[in-house]
């Protein structure tokens, strides 16, 4: 384990959990890499020069016509945005965007960001009272306006919060994808769906592309508490644009890099080359927190008794001049060839746990898709496997969500029956939260 501290900022550490022993001819090495940031305060960013605001936030509120059905949705959105504005710390730059088939600056306007203080918070809340519902939905226009406003701020951390209640009907999926590609790496964004008329894959796709969180708020009354928690988390971030840099030796190849806690997120395809045999995988912004990553590497087989470094993991932050700042924390993944069968066949408990959690997320997604397609036998098999995995790993939250969609006959064997009546909110909650994992028991 290695760690690194920045004055007044978080200390990063890296721990590697693996079984490094391979049988003769073995070539696959798996490891769980735990990255932890501790000791940062909630004021003043770790890498922010003094005298400059540390963060800029854009809140995007769906104002399409459906937000008036029922009126509680629009009312809840106004109250939630007001609560989020109250949670901004002084000095944070911020803006509120009203989203329909076009994006409008609700506050402060004029292509600017406001600086949070008692006066601007009150002005923003006054502006929110004038929000009304009408028009269509083109989420890409909201994100592009957020990007324009946030990129104009000379800050370290840029964050968006996006609320929608419907499908992205006034824009093609290709246009939204192009917007997400353009915004990726420029700001992070949490996305929320209120009610049950929005598309889960659309909302989770936005959060995934912009390295934020996604969730359902089934009832508008829950929005204010959710927005407050989201903004508190955003205000606790201190280091932006942290990348996991993975180096592998000649002849080795990375099979995949996945975040596996607090949620499953495949980062493999997001690699950017970083010099000979090294690649960077984006992880977004960090405050005081810990996350787990699963690395799988194929190495050239070696003789019994040989050992090699299969991968080296470090943390870097790109700088405006094109260089990177190395955060000093480093972890080593090893491979050792042995004829000791007990050593080479043992599976690391951490690797086993998170392999199960990734399979659990996939089984839920497949089960829900099969259920929607009318393949009830296939759905029963997949959701039964999900129940079995949730039970075995102690993922009680996911087990509770599954129990609203299936009747559990025997959790240990995964024997279930599909419920004949499932509310849309329960199915959407299970789908939205399917990637959330539990940490391995130490």
TORKEMAR-344292 format. One line per 8 residues: number of its first residue (from 1); their letters; for each residue x, y, z of C-alpha. Coordinates in steps of 0.5 Angstrom, whole numbers, plus 2048, in hexadecimal, padded with zeros to 3 digits. Each point is the difference from the previous one (the first is absolute). Layout:
NUM = a = X/Y/Z | ...
# end
This chain:
1 = xxxxxxxx = 800/800/800 | 802/807/7FE | 7FD/807/802 | 801/807/7FF | 7FD/806/803 | 7FF/807/7FD | 800/806/806 | 7F9/801/802
9 = xxxxxxxx = 7FE/7FB/7FB | 7FE/7F8/800 | 805/7FB/801 | 800/7FB/7FB | 802/7F9/801 | 7FF/7F9/7FC | 800/7F9/802 | 800/7FA/7FC
17 = xxxxxxxx = 7FC/7F9/801 | 802/7FA/7FC | 802/7F9/800 | 807/801/7FC | 801/7F9/7FF | 7FF/7FD/7F9 | 801/7F8/7FE | 805/7FE/7FB
25 = xxxxxxxx = 7FD/803/7F9 | 7FC/805/804 | 7FF/807/7FD | 7FA/803/803 | 801/805/806 | 7FA/803/804 | 801/806/805 | 7FB/804/804
33 = xxxxxxxx = 803/807/801 | 7FD/804/806 | 802/808/7FF | 7FE/804/806 | 800/808/801 | 800/802/807 | 802/806/804 | 7FD/805/7FC
41 = xxxxxxxx = 7FC/806/803 | 7F9/802/7FC | 803/807/7FF | 805/802/7FB | 802/7FB/7FB | 806/7FC/801 | 803/803/7F9 | 7FD/806/800
49 = xxxxxxxx = 804/807/800 | 7FE/804/805 | 7FC/806/7FF | 7FC/7FC/7FA | 7F9/7FD/801 | 801/7F8/800 | 7FA/7FE/7FD | 7FA/802/7FB
57 = xxxxxxxx = 7F9/7FC/800 | 7FB/801/7FB | 7F9/7FD/802 | 7FC/7FE/7FA | 7F8/7FF/801 | 7FB/7FD/7FB | 7FB/805/7FF | 7FD/7FC/7FA
65 = xxxxxxxx = 7F8/800/800 | 800/7F9/804 | 803/803/806 | 7F9/803/801 | 7FD/7F9/800 | 7FF/800/806 | 801/807/802 | 804/7FD/806
73 = xxxxxxxx = 806/7FE/7FC | 801/808/7FE | 7FF/802/807 | 805/7FA/803 | 805/802/7FA | 800/808/802 | 801/7FE/808 | 805/7FB/7FE
81 = xxxxxxxx = 804/805/7FC | 7FF/805/806 | 803/7FB/805 | 806/7FF/7FC | 801/807/7FF | 800/801/808 | 805/7FA/800 | 805/804/7FC
89 = xxxxxxxx = 806/802/804 | 802/808/7FF | 804/801/7FA | 7FE/7FB/7FC | 7FE/802/7F9 | 7F9/7FD/7FE | 7FA/801/7FB | 7F9/7FD/7FF
97 = xxxxxxxx = 7FE/7FE/7F9 | 7F9/7FE/7FE | 800/7FB/7FB | 7FA/7FE/7FA | 802/7FF/7F9 | 804/806/801 | 805/802/806 | 7FE/807/804
105 = xxxxxxxx = 804/803/805 | 7FC/801/806 | 805/803/804 | 804/805/800 | 800/800/7F8 | 804/804/7FB | 805/7FA/7FF | 803/801/807
113 = xxxxxxxx = 800/7FC/807 | 7FE/803/806 | 805/800/807 | 7FC/7FD/805 | 7FF/804/806 | 7F9/802/804 | 7FE/805/7FB | 801/7FC/7FA
121 = xxxxxxxx = 7FD/7FA/803 | 7FA/804/802 | 800/802/7F8 | 800/7F9/7FE | 7FA/7FE/804 | 7FC/806/7FE | 802/7FE/7F8 | 7FE/7F9/802
129 = xxxxxxxx = 7F9/802/802 | 7FF/802/7F8 | 801/7F9/7FE | 7FA/7FD/7FC | 7FF/7FA/7FC | 7FF/800/7F8 | 804/7FD/7FA | 804/7FA/7FE
137 = xxxxxxxx = 806/7FD/803 | 807/800/7FC | 805/7FE/806 | 806/801/7FB | 7FE/808/800 | 800/800/808 | 807/7FD/800 | 803/804/7FB
145 = xxxxxxxx = 7FE/807/803 | 803/7FD/807 | 806/7FF/7FD | 801/807/7FD | 7FE/803/806 | 805/7FB/805 | 806/801/7FB | 7FF/807/800
153 = xxxxxxxx = 802/800/808 | 807/800/802 | 7FF/7FA/805 | 803/7F9/801 | 7FA/7FC/801 | 7FA/801/7FC | 7F9/7FC/801 | 7F9/7FF/7FD
161 = xxxxxxxx = 7FA/7FE/804 | 7FA/7FE/7FA | 7F9/7FE/802 | 7FB/7FD/7FB | 7F9/7FD/800 | 800/7FE/7F9 | 803/7FD/7FA | 805/804/7FB
169 = xxxxxxxx = 7FB/800/7FB | 802/807/7FC | 807/7FD/7FF | 803/7FA/7FC | 804/7FB/804 | 806/802/7FC | 7FF/807/802 | 800/7FF/807
177 = xxxxxxxx = 806/7FB/7FF | 804/805/7FD | 7FE/805/805 | 803/7FB/806 | 806/7FF/7FC | 801/807/7FF | 7FF/801/808 | 804/7FA/802
185 = xxxxxxxx = 806/802/804 | 7FD/808/801 | 7FC/7FF/806 | 7FD/7FB/804 | 7F8/7FF/800 | 7FB/7FD/805 | 7F9/7FE/7FC | 7FA/7FE/804
193 = xxxxxxxx = 7F9/7FE/7FD | 7FA/802/803 | 7F9/7FC/800 | 800/7FA/7FB | 800/803/7F9 | 807/801/7FE | 805/7FB/7FD | 804/7FC/805
201 = xxxxxxxx = 806/7FF/7FB | 800/807/7FE | 801/803/807 | 805/7FB/802 | 804/801/7F9 | 800/807/802 | 803/7FF/807 | 805/7FB/7FD
209 = xxxxxxxx = 802/804/7FB | 802/806/804 | 802/7FC/806 | 7FA/801/805 | 7FB/7FD/803 | 7F9/7FE/7FE | 7FA/7FE/804 | 7F8/800/800
217 = xxxxxxxx = 7FC/805/804 | 7F9/7FD/800 | 7FC/805/803 | 802/807/800 | 7FF/801/807 | 807/7FD/801 | 804/805/7FB | 802/805/805
225 = xxxxxxxx = 804/7FB/804 | 803/7FC/7FA | 802/807/7FD | 803/802/807 | 804/7FA/801 | 803/800/7F9 | 802/808/801 | 803/7FE/806
233 = xxxxxxxx = 804/7FA/7FD | 802/805/7FA | 802/805/805 | 805/7FB/804 | 804/7FF/7F9 | 807/802/800 | 804/7FD/7FB | 7FD/800/7F9
241 = xxxxxxxx = 802/7FC/7FA | 803/7FA/803 | 803/7FB/7FC | 802/7F9/801 | 806/7FF/7FC | 802/7F8/7FF | 806/7FE/7FD | 801/7F9/7FE
249 = xxxxxxxx = 807/7FD/7FE | 802/7FE/7F8 | 7FC/7FA/7FE | 7FA/801/805 | 7F9/802/7FE | 7FB/803/805 | 7F9/7FC/7FF | 7FC/806/804
257 = xxxxxxxx = 800/805/805 | 7F9/801/804 | 7FE/804/806 | 7FD/7FB/804 | 7FE/804/806 | 7FC/804/802 | 7FD/7FE/7F9 | 802/7FC/7FA
265 = xxxxxxxx = 802/804/7FA | 804/7FD/7FB | 806/805/7FE | 804/7FC/7FB | 7FE/804/7FA | 801/806/803 | 808/7FF/800 | 804/806/7FD
273 = xxxxxxxx = 807/7FE/7FF | 806/803/805 | 806/7FE/7FD | 803/7F9/7FF | 7FC/7FA/802 | 7FC/805/805 | 7F9/803/7FF | 7FC/804/804
281 = xxxxxxxx = 7F8/7FF/803 | 7FC/806/802 | 7FD/7FF/807 | 7FD/807/801 | 800/805/806 | 802/7FD/807 | 7FF/802/807 | 801/7FC/806
289 = xxxxxxxx = 7FE/7F9/7FE | 802/7F9/7FD | 7FF/7FD/7FA | 802/7F9/7FD | 802/7FE/7F9 | 801/7F9/7FD | 806/7FF/7FC | 801/7FA/7FB
297 = xxxxxxxx = 806/7FF/7FD | 803/7FB/7FB | 807/7FE/801 | 805/7FC/7FC | 801/7F9/803 | 806/7FF/804 | 804/7FA/803 | 7FF/7FE/807
305 = xxxxxxxx = 803/804/805 | 800/806/7FC | 7FC/807/802 | 7FF/806/7FC | 7FC/807/801 | 7FA/7FF/7FD | 7FD/807/800 | 802/807/804
313 = xxxxxxxx = 7FA/804/802 | 801/807/802 | 7FC/807/800 | 801/806/7FC | 7FC/807/7FF | 801/803/7F9 | 803/807/800 | 7FE/806/7FB
321 = xxxxxxxx = 807/800/7FD | 7FF/7F9/7FE | 804/7FC/805 | 7FD/7FC/806 | 801/801/808 | 802/7F9/803 | 7FC/7FF/806 | 805/7FC/803
329 = xxxxxxxx = 7FC/7FA/802 | 802/7F9/7FC | 7FE/7F9/800 | 803/7FA/7FD | 7FD/7FA/7FD | 804/7FA/800 | 801/7F9/7FD | 803/7FA/803
337 = xxxxxxxx = 800/7F9/7FC | 800/7FA/805 | 7FF/7F8/800 | 7FC/801/807 | 7F9/7FE/7FE | 7FD/803/806 | 803/807/7FF | 7FF/801/7F9
345 = xxxxxxxx = 7F8/7FD/800 | 7FF/805/806 | 7FB/806/7FE | 801/807/803 | 7FA/801/804 | 800/807/7FE | 800/7FE/7F9 | 7FB/7FA/801
353 = xxxxxxxx = 7FB/805/803 | 801/806/7FB | 7FF/7FB/7FA | 7FA/7FE/803 | 7FD/807/801 | 802/801/7F9 | 7FC/7FA/7FE | 7FA/802/804
361 = xxxxxxxx = 800/807/7FD | 800/7FC/7F9 | 7FA/7FB/802 | 7FC/806/802 | 800/804/7FA | 7FF/7F9/7FC | 7FB/7FE/804 | 7FC/807/7FF
369 = xxxxxxxx = 801/800/7F9 | 7FD/7F9/7FF | 7FA/801/804 | 7FF/807/7FC | 801/7FB/7FA | 7FB/7FB/802 | 805/7FB/801 | 7FD/7FE/807
377 = xxxxxxxx = 804/7F9/801 | 807/804/7FE | 7FE/806/805 | 7FF/7FB/805 | 806/7FC/7FF | 804/807/800 | 7FD/803/806 | 800/7F9/804
385 = xxxxxxxx = 808/801/7FF | 800/807/802 | 7FC/7FE/807 | 805/7FA/801 | 806/805/7FF | 7FD/806/804 | 7FF/7FB/806 | 807/7FD/7FF
393 = xxxxxxxx = 803/806/800 | 7FC/804/806 | 7FE/805/7FB | 7F9/801/804 | 7FE/807/7FD | 800/7FC/7F9 | 7FD/7FA/803 | 7FA/804/803
401 = xxxxxxxx = 7FF/804/7F9 | 800/7F9/7FC | 7FB/7FD/805 | 7FB/806/7FD | 800/7FD/7F9 | 801/7F8/802 | 7FD/7FC/805 | 806/7FC/804
409 = xxxxxxxx = 7FF/7F9/801 | 807/7FE/802 | 805/806/800 | 806/7FB/801 | 7FE/7FC/7F9 | 7FE/806/7FC | 7F9/7FD/800 | 7FB/806/7FE
417 = xxxxxxxx = 7F9/801/7FD | 7FF/806/7FC | 7FB/805/804 | 7F9/800/7FB | 800/808/802 | 806/804/801 | 7FF/808/800 | 804/804/7FB
425 = xxxxxxxx = 804/803/806 | 802/7FA/803 | 803/7FD/7F9 | 803/807/7FF | 803/800/807 | 803/7F9/7FF | 803/802/7F9 | 803/807/802
433 = xxxxxxxx = 803/7FD/806 | 802/7F9/7FD | 808/802/800 | 800/802/807 | 805/7FC/804 | 802/7FE/807 | 807/800/802 | 803/7F9/802
441 = xx = 800/7FF/807 | 807/801/803
# end
